[in-house]
């Protein structure tokens, strides 16, 4: 499958086609907030984001950013070729339960050691996720966990026809 035609970024935007492969980990001071069941369950300005070609950023929050009792271990796991073995988390608040809607790398590969224990969530399974006050759009397809904001342009992996990218 040929590489898709990247959307040219405008002022203040970045293209996911300029992100590296293997992915890059970077600390961000942008404010990251998550709501579930009408409750703000996480809030931090000390997250990390993982940037990988064709993917919107995935945000990893320190566990202390989450309200106590929101996260419980979920069964199952998966393996990322870059980050290692993932553990899953169920998130609960305000009467809502999102089974296995979060994941973390408890013992990541050396290149991603800074995100050990940090938790990422599927934005589409939460009420709302925001970056610097802007509501995010979940990465398409349900498999990937990237967060799309107006300052990131694609096209994004996960849309129909993108499996071979």
N, C-alpha and C positions, 0 to 999 in steps of 0.2 A: 504494500500500500504506500503510495507516495506521501511525503510529508505535506501536511496541510499548509495553506497559505496563512501565515500569521497576520493578525490585525495590527497595523502600525499603532504604537502607543502615542497618545497625545501628551501634552504638558502634564507633568505630575503623575503619569501612568508608567507602569512597567509591563512588559510582555512576558508571559510564561514561556515563550520561545527563547527568551534570553536567559532563563534559569538553566543551571547545569544538570548534567547527568554523568556520574552519580550526583544525587542531591546535595545541597548545601544547607547547613544548619546555621541560623543566625538569631541572636538575641534581639528582641524588639521591646521598646518601651511604650508601644501603642497600648491603649487601654482595651482589654478584652473582657467582655461581659457575656454571660449566658443565663437565660431564663428557662425554667421548666415548671409546669404547673402553676404559672403565675408568680413564681418566686425567683428572685435573682439568686442563682445557686453558685455563681463564680464571678470573680472580679479581680483583675490583676493588671499591672503595668510591668510585669516581670515574666513575660512568656517568651517562648522561642517559636520561630517559624521554620518549617522545612520547605525549601524551594527546589522543585524538580521540573525539568523540561516538560511542558504541556499540562502541568497541574497548577491550579491555584494554590496559594500557601496553605499548609496545614499548621494550625496553632496548637502548641503544647503548653499547658498551664501547670504551674507548680501545684502539688496536691493541697497546699495550704490556701490556695485561691478559692477552693470549694468549701461551701458550708459543711459543717460537721454532719455526718450521717447521710450525705447525698450519694456517696460512692460506695457500692458494695461489689465484691468480686463476682464476675459472671463466668460461667463455664466456657470452655473452648479457648482457642488461641489461633494464631497464624504466624507466618514467618515472612519478613520483608528481607529481600536480598541485600539491602543496604543497612537497615537498622537492627535486624535480628528478630528474636522471638517476641511477639506481642501478647500481652494479657488483656482481657476484656473486662469492662466495668458496666454495671447497671446503675443508672442514675434515677433517683426518686426524689420528688418534692411536690408539695401542693396537691397530693392525691394522684399524680401522674407517675408512671413507671416506664422508663425507656430501657428495655432489656438490651444488654451488650451494645449500648450506644456510645461507649467511650473505650479507649484503649491506651495502653502505655507499654513502654519497654523498660522492664525492671533491670535488665542486664543487657543494655544495648551494645552494639559493636563500638570499638574505640572511637570512631569518628563521630559518634552520636552520644558519647558518655554524658554530656551535659543534660540530656533530657531523661536520664534515668529517673523513673518514678513520676515524671510529668504526664499529664493526661490530656489527650485530644478527644474531641467529641464530633459526632456527625451532626452538623448544623441542622439538617433536615429533620432530625428526630427530637430536636429541642423546640420550645415555643419560639425562641428568638436567640440569635447570637449577634453581637455587635463588636466592631473594631473601631475605636475612636468615635463611638456614638453612631456609626453607620451600620445599619442592618445588613448582614451578609446574605448572600444567596448560596445555597449548598452546591458543591460540585455535582454535576449531573451523573446519573447512573446508579447511585446508591452504593457502589463498591468503594469509591474513594472518599476521603474526608476533607477535601480542600474547601476553603471559604473564599467565595468570590466577592470582592468589593469593587466599587467603581474605579479604583486606581490600578486594577489588574485587568489586562485584556488577553484574549485567547486567539483561536479557539481552544477549548479545554478538553482534555481526555475525559471520557465518560459519556460524552454525547453519542447518539447513535452513529455507528460506523467508525468509531475511533479505537476499537479494541486492538487493531494491529499497529497503532502508533508506537 
